[in-house]
Amino acid sequence: MDEAFARLPQPPYYAVIFSSRRNGHDDAGYGAAAQRMVELAAQQPGFLGVESARGADGFGITVSYWESEEAIAAWRRHAEHAATRAHGRVHWYEQYELRVAKVERAYGMPGKSDEE
């Protein structure tokens, strides 16, 4: 399976969709913090996976998947995550939107290399 795709259980589960436009400042600091947040989220109870993409224009979408709304709320309260969010609002983002959705159905097509 392509590592860009999260390996998820059958629904239902929750998706936190973070759409953002970077301001172009401190790319190295942003990259290190983003990697740290994925590593830290993966240690949290209820975390299921993450998928992320960013275009050359600075627009990106990261979707993290969680077992429950309680797990999402606990992640939001995590001290290091909260500090990184606050830093990002000041230093890294021009604009962002966050949405939480319950995934009721999921299906797809396996990658060509998965079929062999």
C-alpha positions in Angstrom: 0.0 0.0 0.0 1.2 3.5 -0.8 2.5 5.1 2.5 0.8 8.4 1.6 -2.5 6.7 2.4 -3.4 6.1 6.1 -4.3 2.4 6.9 -7.7 2.8 8.6 -10.3 0.5 10.1 -13.8 0.2 8.8 -16.0 3.2 9.6 -17.3 4.8 11.6 -14.4 7.0 12.8 -13.6 10.7 12.7 -11.6 12.9 10.4 -10.0 16.2 11.4 -9.4 18.2 8.2 -6.9 21.0 8.5 -6.7 23.2 5.3 -4.1 25.9 5.4 -2.1 28.3 3.4 1.5 28.8 4.5 3.0 32.3 4.6 6.4 31.0 3.4 8.3 31.9 6.5 10.5 29.5 8.5 10.1 26.4 6.3 12.7 24.4 8.3 11.0 25.2 11.6 7.6 24.4 10.1 8.8 21.1 8.7 10.3 20.0 12.0 7.2 20.9 13.9 4.9 19.2 11.5 6.9 16.0 11.7 6.9 16.2 15.6 3.1 16.7 15.6 2.6 13.5 13.5 5.0 11.6 15.8 3.2 12.9 18.9 -0.3 12.3 17.5 0.6 8.7 16.7 1.3 8.2 20.5 -2.2 9.4 21.5 -5.0 7.0 22.4 -7.5 6.9 19.6 -5.2 8.1 16.8 -5.7 6.1 13.6 -3.6 7.7 10.9 -2.8 10.9 8.9 -2.6 12.0 5.3 -1.1 15.2 4.2 -0.3 17.1 1.0 0.9 20.6 0.2 1.2 22.4 -3.1 3.9 24.7 -4.4 1.6 27.7 -3.8 1.6 27.0 0.0 -1.9 25.5 0.2 -2.1 22.2 2.0 -4.5 19.8 3.6 -3.8 17.4 6.4 -6.4 14.9 7.5 -5.9 13.1 10.8 -8.2 10.2 11.7 -9.4 9.4 15.2 -11.6 6.7 16.9 -13.8 9.2 18.7 -14.6 12.9 19.4 -13.1 12.3 22.9 -9.8 11.3 21.4 -9.9 14.5 19.2 -10.6 16.6 22.2 -7.8 15.0 24.2 -5.4 15.8 21.3 -6.5 19.4 21.2 -5.8 19.7 24.9 -2.3 18.2 24.6 0.1 20.9 25.9 2.8 20.6 23.2 0.2 20.4 20.4 -1.5 23.5 21.9 1.8 25.4 22.0 2.6 24.5 18.4 -0.8 25.6 17.2 -0.4 29.0 18.9 3.1 29.3 17.3 1.8 28.4 13.9 -1.0 31.0 14.0 1.7 33.7 14.5 4.6 32.4 12.5 3.6 29.9 9.7 0.0 30.4 8.5 -1.5 33.0 6.3 -5.0 31.4 6.7 -6.4 28.1 7.9 -9.7 26.2 8.4 -10.3 23.2 10.6 -13.3 20.8 10.1 -14.3 17.7 12.0 -16.3 15.1 10.3 -17.7 11.6 11.1 -16.7 9.1 8.4 -19.7 6.8 7.8 -18.5 5.0 4.6 -15.1 4.5 3.0 -14.0 2.7 -0.1 -11.3 2.9 -2.7 -9.2 1.1 -5.3 -5.9 -0.6 -4.3 -2.8 0.7 -5.9 -1.4 -1.1 -8.9 1.6 -2.5 -6.8 -0.9 -3.8 -4.2 -2.6 -6.0 -6.7 0.4 -8.1 -7.6 
